[in-house]
């Protein structure tokens, strides 16, 4: 490495180190806590008799109430951080909005369809489950990953809202296209997905609408009563850890519910995991490079990458369980989704922070 290159790289490395150094102990060792939560959930589901029955006793739709509570706790603090008075600077960035729509609703489902058929041609139930995962664009955990990677919160909020609307309108039609129409055109076996617009809308309204409303009210009333300085320096640090506690709780409960199935079918899990790994790396890496290529800032590029790579596993699981049954292969594919997604996207948070050196500006105040 030349001396000039070394001098150029040194500030970027220092910047990344400084960002990671500002993370709390909980944030910095998040992969460790997530691994422990996954292991705890698997052990609980495997060795605690009657736990699954107790957790499934109360549901919101097809989602266990404990999972619903965990998701709501996970979403609220992140949405409370959003500066809603800055959303117009995001909606004015047509490059980002168009790129996100293309990546989420054309590239993502098409890529998952291709990978599912390439890696699981002989396992139609798992293949169908993966295609459903590809259609369910992320509206929840992406806010956590984006925040940890120092992405643009306002952009994430807008893109998540857009994904939510498109999910309500397009999920059923895309399921029909990718499971029925496209396989017929290609001479492949066909499946069916009978899911109503309301089935999707209720999950979007619950898991996004409630915490979004709570976050907006917190920001508006908090700043009005105490001022922005108090809100951002006193209130937000107090509620911030709740998001990660909610994430860890959700992971424990999710894996407790499916622990027996996962431990009984490790080879099936491994086969499902391979196309998922390829999907997350291709979607995130391609989106990150695309954002940089069209001249977006680090913050918005990071947001673009995580919103494109993440998937709404709670919706995918709910649809798979509701249509095919809780013991179906489609449901198992949905459960394996977060098993792979969580550690991979946590790792990509650190990759993203290291990639800040590729950008000449990292100011969140940049208006494209």
Phi, psi and omega per residue, in radians:
X1 nan 2.336 3.127
X2 -1.270 2.856 3.135
X3 -1.151 -0.629 3.112
X4 -1.112 -0.744 3.136
X5 -1.139 -0.669 3.138
X6 -1.121 -0.713 3.140
X7 -1.160 -0.616 3.136
X8 -1.217 -0.665 -3.059
X9 -1.339 -0.521 -3.044
X10 -1.036 -0.817 3.124
X11 -1.076 -0.661 -3.138
X12 -1.131 -0.717 3.112
X13 -1.126 -0.704 3.117
X14 -1.123 -0.661 3.140
X15 -1.122 -0.783 3.135
X16 -1.105 -0.756 3.125
X17 -1.079 -0.686 3.134
X18 -1.133 -0.714 3.136
X19 -1.098 -0.845 3.134
X20 -1.096 -0.661 -3.126
X21 -1.132 -0.437 3.131
X22 -1.392 -0.205 3.122
X23 -1.191 2.556 3.073
X24 -1.219 2.971 3.094
X25 -1.033 -0.703 3.129
X26 -1.080 -0.776 -3.138
X27 -1.205 -0.762 -3.019
X28 -1.133 -0.609 -3.123
X29 -1.869 0.513 -3.100
X30 -0.988 -0.720 3.098
X31 -1.008 -0.625 3.122
X32 -1.149 -0.821 -3.120
X33 -1.147 -0.670 3.129
X34 -1.157 -0.743 3.077
X35 -1.040 -0.738 3.118
X36 -1.140 -0.691 3.131
X37 -1.144 -0.721 3.100
X38 -1.099 -0.787 3.136
X39 -1.115 -0.742 3.135
X40 -1.087 -0.744 3.126
X41 -1.106 -0.766 3.119
X42 -1.084 -0.744 -3.140
X43 -1.171 -0.725 3.124
X44 -1.090 -0.805 -3.136
X45 -1.145 -0.500 -3.082
X46 -1.461 -0.668 -2.931
X47 -2.030 -0.060 3.108
X48 -1.821 1.858 -3.096
X49 -1.097 2.401 3.059
X50 1.363 -0.012 -3.103
X51 -1.133 -0.766 -3.135
X52 -1.039 -0.741 -3.138
X53 -1.087 -0.735 -3.134
X54 -1.150 -0.741 -3.116
X55 -1.194 -0.538 -3.112
X56 -1.581 0.006 -3.043
X57 -1.124 -0.634 -3.141
X58 -2.097 2.244 -3.083
X59 -2.286 2.733 2.884
X60 -1.925 1.783 -2.980
X61 1.195 -2.076 3.081
X62 -1.874 0.183 -3.117
X63 -1.794 2.265 3.095
X64 -1.004 2.418 -3.123
X65 -0.994 -0.752 3.094
X66 -1.020 -0.670 3.092
X67 -1.152 -0.730 3.121
X68 -1.042 -0.771 3.127
X69 -1.113 -0.734 3.115
X70 -1.070 -0.722 3.132
X71 -1.146 -0.710 3.129
X72 -1.142 -0.731 3.094
X73 -1.124 -0.613 -3.111
X74 -1.236 -0.619 -3.041
X75 -1.429 -0.663 -2.961
X76 -1.014 -0.911 -3.081
X77 -1.043 -0.647 -3.141
X78 -1.157 -0.745 3.140
X79 -1.275 -0.406 3.054
X80 -1.252 -0.353 3.141
X81 -1.420 -0.333 -3.065
X82 -1.124 2.340 3.016
X83 -1.553 1.683 -3.023
X84 -1.181 -0.338 3.104
X85 -1.342 -0.087 3.136
X86 -1.865 0.076 -3.056
X87 -1.111 -0.457 -3.141
X88 -1.158 -0.462 3.095
X89 -1.219 -0.384 3.121
X90 -1.476 -0.821 -3.102
X91 -1.135 -0.346 3.093
X92 -1.392 -0.174 -3.135
X93 -1.571 1.540 -3.067
X94 -1.133 -0.564 3.128
X95 -1.013 -0.778 -3.088
X96 -1.209 -0.790 -3.104
X97 -1.109 -0.803 -3.132
X98 -1.154 -0.752 3.123
X99 -1.055 -0.753 -3.130
X100 -1.110 -0.770 3.128
X101 -1.078 -0.762 -3.138
X102 -1.141 -0.756 -3.112
X103 -1.195 -0.755 -3.051
X104 -1.319 -0.697 -2.944
X105 -1.930 -0.088 3.030
X106 -2.092 -1.026 -3.072
X107 -1.160 -0.829 -3.062
X108 -1.050 -1.001 3.116
X109 -1.050 -0.670 3.141
X110 -1.150 -0.731 3.127
X111 -1.116 -0.788 -3.140
X112 -1.136 -0.662 3.074
X113 -1.022 -0.834 -3.126
X114 -1.113 -0.801 -3.120
X115 -1.139 -0.681 3.139
X116 -1.083 -0.725 3.139
X117 -1.307 -0.574 3.129
X118 -1.196 -0.778 -3.023
X119 -1.664 -0.340 -3.087
X120 -2.279 0.867 -3.097
X121 -1.168 -0.430 -3.084
X122 -1.761 0.064 -3.085
X123 -2.215 1.399 -3.015
X124 -1.086 -0.604 -3.126
X125 -1.156 -0.820 3.127
X126 -1.151 -0.671 3.136
X127 -1.073 -0.797 3.109
X128 -1.086 -0.730 3.121
X129 -1.054 -0.713 3.126
X130 -1.174 -0.674 3.122
X131 -1.110 -0.668 3.086
X132 -1.109 -0.729 3.084
X133 -1.037 -0.728 3.140
X134 -1.125 -0.486 3.136
X135 -1.415 -0.382 -3.068
X136 -1.561 1.663 -3.080
X137 -1.352 2.578 -2.949
X138 -1.207 2.344 3.037
X139 -2.273 0.031 -3.028
X140 -2.145 -1.417 -2.982
X141 -1.112 -0.376 -3.137
X142 -1.000 -0.539 3.124
X143 -1.140 -0.602 3.095
X144 -1.187 -0.886 -3.099
X145 -1.090 -0.756 3.137
X146 -1.056 -0.717 -3.129
X147 -1.159 -0.754 -3.140
X148 -1.140 -0.553 -3.124
X149 -1.541 0.155 3.127
X150 1.098 0.654 3.066
X151 -1.375 -3.126 -3.108
X152 -1.492 1.916 -3.072
X153 -1.103 -0.718 -3.105
X154 -1.134 -0.725 3.097
X155 -1.101 -0.741 3.128
X156 -1.058 -0.747 -3.141
X157 -1.073 -0.761 -3.132
X158 -1.151 -0.809 -3.107
X159 -1.153 -0.645 3.081
X160 -1.120 -0.715 3.111
X161 -1.101 -0.737 3.115
X162 -1.103 -0.784 3.106
X163 -1.041 -0.664 -3.132
X164 -1.108 -0.787 3.132
X165 -1.119 -0.792 3.137
X166 -1.112 -0.600 3.130
X167 -1.102 -0.774 -3.140
X168 -1.091 -0.742 -3.032
X169 -1.414 -0.683 -2.890
X170 -1.921 -0.241 -3.009
X171 -1.019 -0.874 -3.112
X172 -1.071 -0.750 -3.128
X173 -1.151 -0.725 3.131
X174 -1.184 -0.652 3.069
X175 -1.048 -0.765 3.087
X176 -1.076 -0.720 -3.112
X177 -1.166 -0.855 -3.029
X178 -1.381 -0.382 -3.129
X179 -1.764 -0.399 -3.068
X180 -2.041 -0.920 -2.984
X181 -1.363 -0.982 -3.068
X182 -1.063 -0.770 3.072
X183 -1.028 -0.629 3.107
X184 -1.128 -0.722 3.095
X185 -1.083 -0.630 -3.079
X186 -1.580 0.025 -3.135
X187 1.303 0.462 -3.138
X188 -1.807 2.904 3.125
X189 -1.202 2.609 -3.030
X190 -1.926 2.707 3.049
X191 -2.289 -3.095 3.139
X192 -2.396 2.645 3.126
X193 -2.386 1.757 -3.125
X194 -1.675 1.624 -3.125
X195 -2.425 2.329 -3.075
X196 -1.538 2.841 3.099
X197 -1.079 -0.637 -3.132
X198 -1.176 -0.641 3.101
X199 -0.954 -0.691 -3.131
X200 -1.393 -0.754 -3.066
X201 -1.057 -0.638 -3.088
X202 -1.147 -0.631 3.124
X203 -1.259 -0.663 3.084
X204 -1.116 -0.777 -3.124
X205 -1.112 -0.699 -3.107
X206 -1.276 -0.944 -2.963
X207 -1.469 -0.272 3.036
X208 -1.982 -0.787 -3.043
X209 -1.072 -0.813 -3.099
X210 -1.118 -0.938 3.140
X211 -1.181 -0.507 3.087
X212 -1.133 -0.789 3.106
X213 -1.105 -0.757 3.127
X214 -1.106 -0.700 3.130
X215 -1.159 -0.724 3.131
X216 -1.135 -0.759 3.126
X217 -1.109 -0.739 3.132
X218 -1.045 -0.835 -3.124
X219 -1.103 -0.829 -3.072
X220 -1.152 -0.906 -3.097
X221 -1.237 -0.666 -3.131
X222 -1.105 -0.810 3.136
X223 -1.194 -0.626 -3.128
X224 -1.183 -0.647 -3.073
X225 -1.464 -0.712 -2.993
X226 -2.098 -0.244 -3.107
X227 1.681 2.766 -3.076
X228 -1.169 -0.649 -3.133
X229 -1.066 -0.846 3.123
X230 -1.077 -0.755 -3.075
X231 -1.085 -0.776 -3.037
X232 -1.493 -0.477 -3.097
X233 -1.723 -0.353 -3.122
X234 -1.970 -0.896 -3.036
X235 -1.290 -0.888 -3.075
X236 -1.056 -0.743 3.088
X237 -1.058 -0.502 3.139
X238 -1.270 -0.680 -3.097
X239 -1.601 -0.233 -3.077
X240 -0.922 -0.849 -3.112
X241 -1.077 -0.350 -3.121
X242 -1.038 -0.600 -3.128
X243 -1.066 -0.781 -3.122
X244 -1.302 -0.580 3.040
X245 -1.100 -0.712 3.094
X246 -1.116 -0.690 3.101
X247 -1.073 -0.852 -3.122
X248 -1.127 -0.712 3.104
X249 -1.081 -0.763 3.134
X250 -1.064 -0.741 -3.135
X251 -1.117 -0.756 3.121
X252 -1.029 -0.860 -3.093
X253 -1.151 -0.748 -3.120
X254 -1.043 -0.811 -3.110
X255 -1.357 -0.414 3.025
X256 -1.153 -0.671 -3.136
X257 -1.166 -0.535 -3.059
X258 -2.020 0.186 -3.068
X259 -1.011 -0.760 -3.100
X260 -1.123 -0.790 -3.124
X261 -1.088 -0.773 -3.114
X262 -1.139 -0.777 -3.108
X263 -1.251 -0.431 -3.141
X264 -1.433 -0.345 -3.056
X265 -2.284 1.023 -3.067
X266 -1.102 -0.625 -3.128
X267 -1.188 -0.675 3.087
X268 -1.108 -0.733 3.111
X269 -1.042 -0.735 -3.133
X270 -1.112 -0.698 -3.141
X271 -1.189 -0.653 3.089
X272 -1.195 -0.597 -3.060
X273 -1.160 -0.581 -3.042
X274 -1.066 -0.934 3.108
X275 -1.138 -0.534 3.099
X276 -1.132 -0.765 3.099
X277 -1.031 -0.815 3.131
X278 -1.067 -0.719 -3.122
X279 -1.077 -0.885 -3.065
X280 -1.104 -0.738 -3.116
X281 -1.221 -0.719 -3.137
X282 -1.171 -0.793 -3.113
X283 -1.140 -0.809 -3.110
X284 -1.180 -0.865 -3.105
X285 -1.091 -0.763 3.129
X286 -1.121 -0.695 -3.138
X287 -1.210 -0.695 3.135
X288 -1.107 -0.793 3.131
X289 -1.173 -0.633 3.124
X290 -1.143 -0.726 3.123
X291 -1.071 -0.745 3.119
X292 -1.182 -0.664 -3.085
X293 -1.141 -0.561 -3.124
X294 -1.622 0.127 2.977
X295 1.501 0.379 3.105
X296 -1.386 2.756 3.110
X297 -1.211 2.906 3.115
X298 -0.992 -0.797 -3.049
X299 -1.056 -0.794 -3.111
X300 -1.326 -0.557 3.050
X301 -1.105 -0.761 3.113
X302 -1.071 -0.778 3.116
X303 -1.080 -0.756 3.109
X304 -1.023 -0.775 -3.080
X305 -1.150 -0.793 -3.086
X306 -1.276 -0.643 3.107
X307 -1.208 -0.450 3.102
X308 -1.416 -0.608 -3.050
X309 -1.473 -0.523 -3.077
X310 -1.336 2.729 3.121
X311 -2.289 2.651 -3.112
X312 -1.492 1.383 -3.022
X313 -1.136 -0.540 3.140
X314 -1.134 -0.670 3.077
X315 -1.209 -0.745 3.141
X316 -1.066 -0.742 3.125
X317 -1.152 -0.777 -3.124
X318 -1.048 -0.777 3.137
X319 -1.159 -0.784 -3.132
X320 -1.086 -0.749 3.132
X321 -1.182 -0.766 -3.100
X322 -1.156 -0.626 -3.069
X323 -1.578 -0.720 -2.998
X324 -1.929 -0.266 3.131
X325 1.857 2.681 -3.029
X326 -1.199 -0.455 -3.123
X327 -1.704 0.146 -3.065
X328 -1.304 2.791 3.047
X329 -1.155 -0.554 3.098
X330 -1.090 -0.734 3.114
X331 -1.143 -0.689 3.117
X332 -1.080 -0.731 3.109
X333 -1.066 -0.670 3.093
X334 -1.126 -0.668 -3.137
X335 -1.236 -0.641 3.121
X336 -1.151 -0.434 3.131
X337 -0.878 -1.043 3.121
X338 -1.189 -0.439 3.071
X339 -1.013 -0.642 3.119
X340 -1.602 -0.724 -3.027
X341 -1.097 -0.785 -3.031
X342 -1.031 -1.003 -3.126
X343 -1.150 -0.585 -3.131
X344 -1.158 -0.816 -3.105
X345 -1.271 -0.486 2.995
X346 -1.101 -0.766 3.106
X347 -1.081 -0.660 -3.130
X348 -1.238 -0.367 2.995
X349 -1.034 -0.792 -3.137
X350 -1.238 -0.624 3.057
X351 -1.097 -0.730 3.133
X352 -1.086 -0.803 3.122
X353 -1.051 -0.706 3.105
X354 -1.163 -0.505 -3.111
X355 -1.354 -0.029 3.104
X356 -1.021 -0.464 -3.108
X357 -1.125 -0.292 -3.135
X358 -1.375 -0.125 -3.051
X359 -1.973 2.446 3.135
X360 -1.460 -0.346 3.086
X361 -2.373 2.466 -3.136
X362 -2.265 0.335 -3.099
X363 -1.309 2.194 3.067
X364 -1.193 -0.277 -3.119
X365 -1.474 -0.071 3.134
X366 -1.080 2.281 3.082
X367 -1.943 2.057 -3.053
X368 -1.397 nan nan
